[in-house]
Amino acid sequence: MDLKHKTILITGIGEFIGLRTAQLAIAKEMKVCGMQSSADKAKKAQNLGAKVIIANITDSASAELACQGVDIVVHTDEIAKEGGSLEEFRKINVDGTINIAKAAKSAGVKTFVYISSALVYGFNYPKNITEEGPLSGDNNPYCQTKIEAEKALLQLNNPPDFGTIILRAGDVYGPGSIPWIVRPLIMMRQKLFAYAGDGMGIINHVYIDNLVTAIFLAIEKEAHGETFNITDGQETTWKEYFTCLAEMAGLPAPF
């Protein structure tokens, strides 16, 4: 698929992954629009020239409006936090995903890319797990609802009329990443940073631009019905990662 001049809708367009996707889509001369529940975050995308509907993805009327005239949807919006009820996570991660997917299908969107997570394998998945590996909710609302959303999308997959693509991203880092850049640096500067165990656990990381490159490659190849693990393919320990981060910020190693 030639992406030039195609219209792409990005949910969560003012968030970390969504905003970078918008930037690179514009660089590819695509027509970019989005959905964002926060007006303040929407401004970031609007400043790029993107047309943004400020609404929640659970709102059916807004989802239907957003999908009009769209060729491709990249769904990045989600709830990802440490606490919360299963019902709270399910409302956005499952119901919201189904809502925007059905709106896209009804509007004639041809490609729907869902940004899932490697955590669908649970927190302690085996090294070098493949896409055929067993899924595990680990009694965690985030893991469980990402699995549920994936299953719902596969049921909607019906190319060439409507093709879904699932990308299971590792730990996404890069400029502006709250959990992997911003928050750790704040904690380091306050001398409050700590990590679990001996720091030899492996971070299954993926740089933001590598993830976005994978998004566009999957669209170009029309990989409908496929699921892909997306990481940098490197084994980096917690200690190695955060030592490097500290050095880049001119801070002493936090260990």
Secondary structure as GFF3:
##gff-version 3
##sequence-region A 1 255
A	DSSP	beta_strand	7	11	.	.	.	ID=ss1
A	DSSP	alpha_helix	16	27	.	.	.	ID=ss2
A	DSSP	beta_strand	31	36	.	.	.	ID=ss3
A	DSSP	alpha_helix	39	46	.	.	.	ID=ss4
A	DSSP	beta_strand	51	54	.	.	.	ID=ss5
A	DSSP	alpha_helix	60	66	.	.	.	ID=ss6
A	DSSP	beta_strand	72	75	.	.	.	ID=ss7
A	DSSP	alpha_helix	86	90	.	.	.	ID=ss8
A	DSSP	pi_helix	91	96	.	.	.	ID=ss9
A	DSSP	alpha_helix	97	107	.	.	.	ID=ss10
A	DSSP	beta_strand	111	117	.	.	.	ID=ss11
A	DSSP	three_ten_helix	118	121	.	.	.	ID=ss12
A	DSSP	alpha_helix	141	156	.	.	.	ID=ss13
A	DSSP	beta_strand	163	169	.	.	.	ID=ss14
A	DSSP	beta_strand	171	173	.	.	.	ID=ss15
A	DSSP	pi_helix	178	182	.	.	.	ID=ss16
A	DSSP	alpha_helix	183	189	.	.	.	ID=ss17
A	DSSP	beta_strand	202	203	.	.	.	ID=ss18
A	DSSP	beta_strand	205	207	.	.	.	ID=ss19
A	DSSP	alpha_helix	208	220	.	.	.	ID=ss20
A	DSSP	beta_strand	227	230	.	.	.	ID=ss21
A	DSSP	beta_strand	236	237	.	.	.	ID=ss22
A	DSSP	alpha_helix	238	248	.	.	.	ID=ss23
###
